[in-house]
Every structure is written in structure tokens, then in C-alpha cells.
């Protein structure tokens, strides 16, 4: 919250985190047993949490990102060491992946303190690639974008796997088009522990939380469980743009026999935040680079009129079993997103005040976006002949409610000064159903190489039932079904124990957004799903001192959806496409005595086939360079990330020059202090050299179409104190 608004809220601290952990901490039913049965060991080997620190003399445990020796397409693995040491506790997965090659993103209110307006991968934008949590795709049903601050947090993130490509037939999700960001939760520890932590820093930021691990519970055959409770509170970098967030995450892993594991995981997240829409160049010049909202209740940019109240949950029950050459993996899940939003009619001041309730009353808007998904992901693998057959499916059924009303903000949300029907901008329910079965075969050509090929069939259906349809204002009841078969093939070869290479050809798929229904005659739309044809080559080297990977890619983007308005009727159609191509590399080298160096880089090009112009928010290049010290109780890193020139809008308009941000992190662990196993002090300094330049287009004003911008947040720090007992 902003300093000026903290008094508006009950200020109870989450000492509940510490109390809960203390209440559960009974050594009578938990043990520090270090042995694990074979099924738990197998599950760990298949989980990316295995890419964690087990020593300081192996570069793969230290590198911020690294390629994969088993990949069949370009991948970057981000392990828990980088996430926990370098990303501020307020941050989310977008702050973690910003380090990777071909990724460009900045959170304009500070790490995790609002959703980043641009999170691009090779020029593909949010909504054009998947984000998964423990393998479960999630996202907004209307356009597949992701509310990055509204689900999991970094305290419960074990690793992140970035796939830059559509994958093989077994890669599931609505937007395999541009790749997948796979966020994986931490696996509960085999050892009993309670870990409270406290963070404070710039912009009156405070984080309180605790993680509790049961360790292996003997009485139930090796059950492990963990729970994390966290509260964060910050004014944010931008004026009057505070955020308050509470998050609870729990995970239970139950072995059943020697070869089967049952997993339950669930989270609940709640956010109250004041949301800026960007500032004009004139406002930034007059008020400074952090100008956003104000404390003037007569203005449409008053923070009290521009706020979000968001609650979400996600839970799944997973079964993994291996027997007699068969492997079964199934996750049944549900998730939900409930968003009440409020904003002034024109927070940037181009629309005058006034409603029928008073000439000086402040006009505003009130909205709700709610969706809920139920789904299941089933995977089956069987050894067959000289390889393995892989089959399964993903089914997801999602319901969505969306409305937007014009209101009188001065009167705390009374209907605005227009006829009741016209005061409703949209009132609609919609649903989408996705079914994706797949079949592929992995042919083990020799002990050194294999070829995997297969087919995924996508069946995607949208329904809408609108009393007031968005854009048109008319009623609409309509549905449409799209289907597509997506083949893929990939070759993986291991030349030596350290050196591997791969080649991939695959089709990607992106279903049409809900906006193709925002017209009076959606049946006249002739759109086909947008597709990519990906061709990629890459190689990876990994030994104890060096990890190095590189790839080249060429992507044909087909069936680009455009719209045309004739006689007041908007229709959507496919026109041309685009080409994405480039080169990417990343690597780390362990010099010795705990010192390593890290670098990555990419040369990217994304242009429209019709005009040969650059696509929006597609950087020409990215690069990172850093040095890391990790030995004994001390960790320190200094890493710089550079993003090249790009354009904020179509037609090569709104040009932006390159920018660089440099981050410093350090931590020290004091071991065996009194009854504590460990006490740790950590420091993170973001944007060390205080670069506050404009870096992204936030949109345009509704009245005069004036461009709105976001700037890079000023230099900031976070200090974290944690204990383990």
C-alpha cells in the first residue's frame, strides 16, 4: 500500500505464518530420516527440482540458466539457486525468466508489484506462448494471457524450464505456438524444518512468511509435506500504486508401494492493488518518471478509483506410477480467477468530469472478470520394440463471466448519467473447451541417438452468450469449433557423455481469441487458427566446469488474424503471416575458488511478410553478462541484462532504443547458531545504475489517442533475514 493509504487497512501482520509453523512442528510425528524409497528417488529424478544445489564445484548447480542435455528443442533451465538468491521475494516468474536469452520484460512498479506490460520471447507476446504450473496450462480464456502476480510466488518455485518452441506432440496447451514457460513447485524436503523469513526494502516494502516441512513421516510410509504462508506489502515505485498480497501454498507427496506416488498441491492468492495505466510523455516530463496515480479525489487518476481486488486458487491431484515397462502420469486439476476492477474513465486527464449526478462528479468504470477451469492431463508411456510409445490427452473446460459498467466514482459506484442499457459496456458469459489427444513414438536408433515423431489433434470450441456483447453492445449467442492436426519430429544425438545435439521440425497452434466474436456477424469471419512451422537446430555441452548451448531457429508464422470494418460490421480474416528467425547462446564457466562467469545472447528478427516491417515488442537482440561467487556460506552475483531496439506498435511506430539493467545480489549463511540450523542474511539490489528511461508502450488514451509509456523502476534494494530450525 502507499504510505498515504496504509491506515485504510487492518495492519495485522502474518505472524500466522510463524504460529502455524510452530503449531505444526511436533517432532513426535516427523523425523529427519535421510533414506528414500526407490519411487521417491525416481520421481525426484524426473522433476526439475533435481537441478538444485548439491555442491559448489559443479557449474550446472551455479549457472543462472543452462541448456538441457536431453532437449529436442532450445531450452533454458533456471534452477532454485538463481530464483532464491537473485529474484526479490516480491517477484514472480516473469522477473526470474528475464535473465534468459531472447526474453525481454521489466515490471514497471518494481519486481512482482504489478503485471509486466510486455513479456516477450523471441518477439512472441504473452498469450502467444504457454505458461504451465507443474505441467498444467493456465491462462485467461479470452486471449490466453497470464496474470503473473495472481498465482504462485518465488518462495514455492523450485525451477523454471523455458521451451522456445512448440515441442513435440506430447507438449500440451492452448498456446504452444511460441513456446512454454514451465514453472515447477518445490518438492517437500525429506527433513523436518521451520523457516520463517522477513524482507524489507525500497518503497516501504515488507514481506513476512514461513515455510514448514514435515520431513518424512514414518507412520504413513514416507509421506512428505510442506506449506508456505506469505504476506507482502509495498508502496511500489510508481506514485500511489501500492500492492498488498497474501499467498498460501501446500504440497503433499504420498508414496504408495514401491512404484507409485500420489501428489496433492494447492494454492490460494489474494491481491489488493492500485493499478496505473501508464503516463504520457508530457506527464513524465512534468512529474517525473514514476508518475502514475494521485491522491486527489476530484481527479479520475485518484488511486481510490483505480484499484484491483483479485483472488485465485489452483489445486491438483497427481498420480505417477511405473511398472513392467509402463509409466502412467495423471493430473486432475481445477483453478479459478476472480477479479473486481475499478478505474477512472480517463486517468490521464483528457476526458472532463461530469455525470448526471453532478457536473463535477468523477466518471469511472467497474468491471468483473471471473473464470474457472476443470481439467485432466493423462500420459501413458510403454516400452515397445526399439523404443517407447507415448500417448495421452489434455481436456480442459473453462467458464468465464465478464462485465463492465459505467459508474459515478464520486458516488461510490452509482450508475452513470446515461440510460441504463448504455451504461453497460459488456455483460457476457463465455466458455471454451479444449481436447488434445496425442500419439508419438520414440525410436531409439542407437544408444547414442533417438528420433521422436508424432501427431497431436487439437479440438477447440468457444461459446458466447452475451446480453451486451463487447464492442457491438448487442446481444449475441454463438459458438464455433476449430480443429487442427499438428505433426512434429525431432532428432536427438549424444556424441559424447558431455556433448549432445538436436534437430526439430514442428507445427505450432494458436486458437482464435474471443475478440473474433466481438462483431454483429461472427459467422462471417473466415479465420483459421494461427500456426507456426518451426525449424530449429541446437547443441549442448555440459561438464563440471563448463555449460554451453547454442541454437538457430527459423519460424514461419501463418494465418495471421486481421480485421476489417465495413458498414459498421467488423469481420476477422487471415492475411499473410510473419517470419521469426535468429541465433541464441548461453553458457557458464567455473574459473575456480567459487568464481564463475555467465553470459548469454541472442540475435532476433521478427517481421511481417506483407510489409517486411518489424513486429511490435520484438527486440533485435538480447544479452546478459555476469560474474558469480558461490562458496561456503557466501553467495554474490553481479549480472547485467541488455535488450536491443524494438518498436512498441505496428508499422514500426513508437521506436525504443536499447536499455540495460544491472542487478547485484549477495547472501551469507550463519550455521549452527544456538538452536538454529541456519541464519541467513540476503541483499538484492535491482537496477544498480539507476536507469529510469522509457522502455515500453503502455497503450493510448481513449479520448485523444495519446501514447502512454512505462519507465524502468529506479534503483531499489531488498534485505531478507531468514532462519531455519
N, C-alpha and C positions, 0 to 999 in steps of 0.2 A: 504494500500500500504506500501511497505517497505520505510524506510526513504530515501534510495538512489533513489527511483523511484517516490516519490510524485510529484516532479517537472514535471514529464512527463504528468500529467493530469491537466485539469482545476480544480481549487480548490474551485469552488462555493459551499458554504455551503447551507444546506437545510433550510435556513430561509424561503423558500417557505412553509414549514410546518406551521410556525408561521403566515406568511402572509395569507395563505389560511384560517387558522382557524379564524384569525381576520376579514377577509373579509366576512366570512360566519356568523359571530357572531352578528346577529341582533335580539335583544330581541323583536322586533316588531312582529316577526312571530314564536317565540318559547316561551314556558312557562315552569315553573318549577312545573307543576301540578303533584301531587303525586298520584292521583287516576288512576286506570287502569280498563279497561273493563274486563269482565269475560273471553273473548277469549285470551287476552294477558296474564292474570294470568294463564290460563290453559296451554298455550304454554310454559310459564316460568317453570311451574311445570314439564313439560316433558323434559326440557332442563337441561343438567348437569350444566349450569350456576347457577342453584339453589343451587348447592353445593359451596357456596361462603360465605364469612364472613358476618354474621348478628349479631355477638356478640362474646365476648371473653370468655364466660362462658360455651361454648358447645364444647366438644373435636372434634366433627366432622368438625367444622369450622377451626380447627387448624392443625389437623393431616396431615403430608406430603402426605401419602397415606392411604387409608382405603378400606375395603371390602364394598360390597353392600348388603343391606338388601333385595333387590328384585332380586338378581342374581340367575341364574340357572347354572352358571359355575364360576370358580375362576376369580375374578375381582379385580382391584386396581383402585380407583378413585384418581386422582391428581387434586386438586382444584386450583382456581386462586390465592389464597393467597400464596401457595408454589411457583407457577410459577413466580409471580411478585416479590416476596421478595427474593427468593433464586437463581433463574437462571439468569445469567448475560444477559443484553439486547441484546448482540450479539448472544445468544444461540438459539437453535432450539429445536424441540420436543424431539430429542434424548438426549439432556442434561437434560431435565425435567424428562424423564422416567428412567434415570439411577439410581434413588433412589429406584425404585420398586423391590420387590423380584423377583428372577430368571432373572433379566435384567443385562447384562454386556455390557458396552460401555464407551469409552473415545474418545473425539475429540482431535487428536494429535497436532493440531495447536492452541488450545485454544477453549473455548466454541463457537460453531457456526461458527468458522473461517475456517473450511473445513469439508467435509463429513467424519464421523467416518468410519474407515475401517471395524469395527466389531460392529454390534448392534444385540446381541443375546438375545433370550427369551427362557428359558429352553433348550438352545442349538440349537433351530431353528434360522437360519440366516436370515438376511434381504433378502426378496424375497420368504421366506417360511411362511410369515405371512402378513396380510393386514395392510395397513395404510389408514385411511379414513379422510376426512375433511368434517365436518358437515354431516357425513354419506355417503359421496361419495368416493368410492375406486379410488385410483390413483396410478400410478407407471410406470416404464419403461416397454414397451411392450415386449422386448426381454427376460427378466428374472424376471420381477415383483419387482425389487429393487426400492429404493426410494432415490431421491436426496434431502436430508433433508434440505439443505440450500437454495433450489431453489423455495420455495413457501411461506408459511406463516411464521410469526415470533412470538415471545413470547408476544409482545405488544398487539396482537389481539387474543391471545389464552385465552379462558375462562376456559377450563378444558380439561383433557385428561382421557379417560376411557380405561384401558388396559384389554382386554379379553384374558385370557390364555386358549384358546381352540377354536374349530371350531364353537361354538354356536349352535343355533337351526336352523331349516330350513330357517328361515327368515334372517339369517346372510348372507350377500351378499359380494362377492368379488372374485377375481381370486385366492387368496392365503389364504383361510380360514383355510388351512392346519395347521398352527402353532398358530393361534390366530389373534387378531385385536388390533391395536393401534388407537383408535378413538380420533382425535383431534377436538375440538369444538370451534368455534369462539365466541367471546364475544357478548352478546346481547346488542344492543344500550340502553343507560341509559334513564330512564324516565325524567331525569333532565338535563337542559342545562349546558354545561361546555366546557371549553377550557383547555387542559392540555399539555403544552409544557414540554419537558424533554431534559436533556443533560447529557451524560455519558462520562467519560474519565477514562483511566486506563493503565494497563501494555501494553507494545509493541506498544506504541503510538496509542492506541485505542481511537476512538471518535465516539459517536453516538449522532445524533441530530434528534429530532422528535416531533410530536404533535398529540394529539387525540382530535377530536372535536365531541361533542354530541349535537344534536339539542334539546333534550328533546322532550316531547310530543307536536306536532304541532296541535293546536286546529282546525285550518281551514280545515284540511284534516282528521278529525275524529280520531286523536290519532296516527298519523304516528310518528315513531321514526327513527333516522338515526345517523350513526357515520362514521367517516373517520379517518384513521391513516396514516400519512406520516412519513417515517423514512429513514435516511441515516446513514450508518456505514462505518468506515474506520479504518483499523488496519494493522500493520506490521505482526502480527501473531507471535507465539512462534518460529516456525521453520525459519531458515535463508532464507531471500529473498522470503518469502511465504505470501505476503500481500493479503488482500482482501478488495474490495470496493463493497458495496451493497446498493441498493435503493429498497424500498418496499412501495407500496400504497395499502391500503385495505379499502373498503367501504361496508356498510351493511345498508339496508333499510327494516324496518318492517312496513307493512301496514295492519291494521285490516280492514276487510270487513264484516260489520254486526257484530252480536254478537258471531258468532261461527267459523269464517274463518279468516285466516291470510295469507297474501302474503308476501314473503320474497325475496329480491334480495341481493346477496352478490357477490363481485368480488375483485380480487387482481391482481396486476402486480408486478413482481420482476425482478430485473436486477443485475447481478453479474459480476465483473471483478476480477479474482483471479489468483495467481501464484501457481501452483499445484505440490507439491513434490510427489515422488513415494516411499519414504522410503529410508533408508540408510543401508549399510552393517555394520556388527559388527566392521569391521576394520575402516570404516569411522567414526562411533560413537566413537570408542576408540581414534582416532586421532583428530577429530574436535569437539567432544562434543556431548551430547545427542540431541541437537536441530539442528544438521547438516541436510541440505536439498538441497537447490539450492545455486548458486553462482552468482557473478557479473562479471564473466569472459566470454566475448562474443566469445572466441575461444573454449569454453567448451560446451559439449552437456547438461550440467546441468545449463547453464545460464538461469536466471529467465525469460528473454525475449523470450526464446524459449519454455518455459513450462508454458502455461497460458490457461485459460478458459474464454470465453465470453458467458454468459448464460442469456437468457431472457425467462420468463414464464408468463402465465396468467391462471387464473381459475375463472369461474363465474357460478352461478346457479340462477334459478328462482324456488322458492319453494311455494307450496300451501298446507296448512293444514286446514282441516275442520272437524267439529264434529256436527252431527245432528241425532236425533232419533235413537240412538244406533249404528250409522255408524261413522267410522273415516276414512278419506281419507288423505293420505300424498303423495305428488308427488314432485320430484325434477328433472327438466330438466337442463342439465349442459354441459359445454364444458371446456376443458383445453388444454394447449399446452406447449411444452418444446422445446427450440431452443438452441442448444449447438454447438459452434465452439471451437475446442480444438487444441492446438499446443504442441508438446513435442519434445525434442531431441531424436534421435534414441536410445541412451542408456545413460540416465542421470547419471548412476553410473560408467561410465568410462571404461567399458570393451570392447567397440567397438571403433576402431580408427576412427579419422576424415578422410574425403576424399570423394569427388564426382567427376564426370567427369568435373565439372566446376573448380576444383582445388584440389590438394592433401591435402590441409589443411582446406578446406571448411567443415562446420559442417552439417552432415546429420540429418534430422529430419522428423517429420510426422505432417500432418494436417488432422483433422477429422471434421465431422459434424454428429450430431445425432439430428434429429427433429421428434417429434411425436405430433399428435393432436387427441383428443378424443371428440366424441359427445355421449351423453348417457341420459338415463332416469331411475329413480328409482320410481316405483309406489307401494304403500302399501295401502291395504284396510283391515279394521277390522270391524267385525259386531258381535254384541251380538247375540248368538244363543244357545238356550237351556240352560244348566247349565254351560255356559262358553262363549268363543269367538272363532270365526274362523278368521284366519289371512291368507291373500293371497296377491300376488303381483308378481313383476318381476324386474329384472335389465337387461337393454340392453345397451351394450357399443360397439361402433365401432371406432377403432383406426387405424390410418395410421402412417407409420414410414418410414423415409428416413435415410440411414446410408451410409457414405463413409469414406474411409481412404486412403490418398495418401502419398507416399514418396516424400520428398521435400529437397531442399538445403536451410537450415536455414540461412546461411551466405548471400544468395542472396534473402532473404525475401520471401522464399516460391517458388522459381523456381523449376520445375520438377527435380527429382534426376537423377543420372548418369546411368540409366538403360533404356531399351526400354520402350516406353510409356505404353504398356499394363502391363508390370511387375511392373511399378511404382504405380499401383493402387492395394492396398491390398484388398479393398472391395468397391463395388458400387452396392447398393441394395435397393429396397423398399420392405416393407412387411406390412401386416395388420393382425389384429386379431379382431374377432367378438365374443362377449360373450353374451349369452342369458341365464338367470337363473330365471325361474318361480318357485314359491314355494307355498305350501299349508300346513297349520298346524292348529291344534285345541288345545285350552287351556281349559281343563276340570277343572272347579272349584269344586273339590271334597267336600270340606267344606269351611267355612270361613277362615280356617287356612291353607289350602293347595290346590295346583293345580298341574295337570300333563299336560305337553305340549308335543305333538308329531307331527311329520310331515315329509314331503319329499321335497327336493329341487332337481330340474333337471338341470344339467349343460350341456350346448352345447357350445363348444369352438372350433373355426375354425381359423387356421393360413393359410395365403397365402404369398408366396415369389416370387418376380420377380427380379432376380439378373443378372446384366451384368457380374459382378465379385463376386462370392459368397465367403463369409468369409471362411477361412481355405483352400478351394479347389482351388480358383482362377478361377473356371469355371463358365459358365452361368448356371442358374437354374430357372425354372418356375414350381412351385409345390404348392400344397395345401393339407391340411389334416384336418379332423374334428374328434374331440373326444367328447363323451357324457358320462354322468355318473349320476345315481340316488343316492342321498345322504340322507338316513334317519337319524332321530335324535329323542331322547326322553329325557325329563328332569322332575324331580320332585322337587317341592319347598314346604317347610313346615315352618310355623311360630308357634313355640312352645309357645312363649310369645311375648309381644309387643317389647321386646328387642332381642330375640333370634330366629334366623332362620337357616335353613339348606337346602341343596340341593344335588341331585344326578343326574349325567348326563351320557348319552351314546350317542355318535355321530360319524359320519364319516366325515372326512375332505378330501379335494381335492386340488391337485396342478397340474395344467396343464403342459405338457412338455414345456421346454424352447425352444426358437428359435434355440439354438445350435444343436438340433436334426436334423435340416435342413442343417447344415454345413458339408455336405458329398455329394459325387458324386451320391449316390444312396439312397436318403432318403426313397424311397418306400420300401427298405429292412429293415428299422427299425421296430421293433416289440414292441415298447414301449406302455405301458398303463399309464394313469395318476397316479402319485404317490398319495397314500392315507394314511390316519390315521384312526385308530379306537380308540377313546378317551373314557376312563372311569375315572370319577372324582367324588369325594365326598368332600363336604366342609360345613363349618358352619360360622356364623357371629353373633357377639354380638355388640350392639351399644346402649349406653345410654349417658347421658350428660357428664359423666366423663371418660368413657372407650369405646374405639372401638377396637374390636379384631376379627380377622378372621383367619381361617386355612383351608388347603385343602390337599388332597393326589391325585395323578394322576398316571395313567398307560396308555401309548400310544403305540400302535403298528403302526409302520411306514412300509407300504407295498409298493411293486413295485419300489424300489429304482432304479433309472436310472443309468446305467453304459454304457461304450462304449468300443469297440474293433476295432483295426485297422489291417486289413488283406489285403495284396497286395495293399497297398496304399489307401484302402477304409475304412472309419470309419463308423461303424454301432452302433446304440444305442439299448439297450435292458433292460429289467427289471431283476434284480438279488437280491433276498432276500429283506432285509429291516433292520429295527433297532427298538430298544425299548427305549423309554423315560419314566422315572419314577422318582417320587420324592415327597417331602413334602414341603409346603410353609406356612408361617405365617407372619402376620403383626399386629401391634397394637399400640395404643397411650393411655396414661393415664394422665388426668389432675390432677396434685398434688394440685394446688391451687395458688392463688395470681398471676395468669397469667403464671405459670410454668407448663410445661408438658414434658413428656418423650416419645420417639418414638423408636420403634425397628421393624425390620423385618428380616427374614432369610429364606433360602431355602437349602435343600439337594437335589441335582440333579444328575441324571445319564443318559447318552445318549450313547449307544453302538451299534455297528454294529452286526447284527445277524450272519454274516458269520465268522467274525474273533473275535467277542466279544471285539473289541478294541474301545476306546473312539472316538467319532466323533469330528471333528475339532471345536475349539472355543466353546466347551460346558463345562462351569465351573462345578467343583464338588460341589460347594456351593457358596452362596452369603449371605451377612449380612449387616445390617445397624443399627446404634445406634446413637441417638441424644437427645439433650435437647433443648427446645424451650421456649422463653418468649414472650408473646403477651398480653399486657395490656395497655390500653390507647394509647398514641401516640408512644410507643416504641415497636419494634419487634426485636428479636435477636434469632439466631439459631446456633447450632454447631452440625454438622451431619457427621458421618464417614461411608463410604461405602467400604465394603470388597468384593473382588472377588477371589474365590479359584483357585486351579491349573487347567490347561487345556492344550490342545495341539493345535498348530497352523495349523497342516496339517494332512492328513490321515496317517494311520499306526502308530499312536501315536508318530509322529515325531514333531520336534520343540516344546519341552516342555517349559511351562512358569509357574513359581511359582505364588503364590497368591500375590495380591497387595491391598493396601488400600489408599484411598484419603479422606481427611478431609476438609470440606468446612464450612466457617463461613459467616454469613450474619447478618446485622443489619440495621435498618432504624428508623428514628424519624420524626414525622409529627408535624409541627408548624401550628396551626389552627388560622383562622381569623386574618391574618396579613394584615392590611390596606384594600385594595380592593380584596385581595385574600382569597379564601375559605380555602386553604391549601398550605403549602410549605413543601416538603418532601426531606430529605437527606437520601440516602441509600448507603451501603457499602457491597460488596461481595468479599470475599477472597477465591479463589479456590486453592485446594491442599496446605492447610495451612502448612504442614510439609515438603513440597518441595520434594516429592518422584518423581524422574525422571528416574525410571527403565524402561527397555524394557518390553512392555506388549502385543504386537501383531505382528504377521507376516504380512508384507505388500505385500508379493509376492516374486518373484525371478527375477534376471536379465535374460535378453533374451540370452546373449552370453554364460555365464558360469554357469547359474542356481544357482547363489549365493543368499542366503536368504537375504531379505530386512526386516527391522524392523521399528516400530514406538515406541517412548518412551512417557511416561506420561509428559504433559507440566509442566513446573516449576510453583512454587507458583506465583499467579497473583492476581491483585485486580481490581475492577471496582467501581467507585464512581458515583452515579446518583443524579442529582438535578432535581426536578420537581415542578411544580406549578399548581394550579387549580383555575380557576376563571370563 
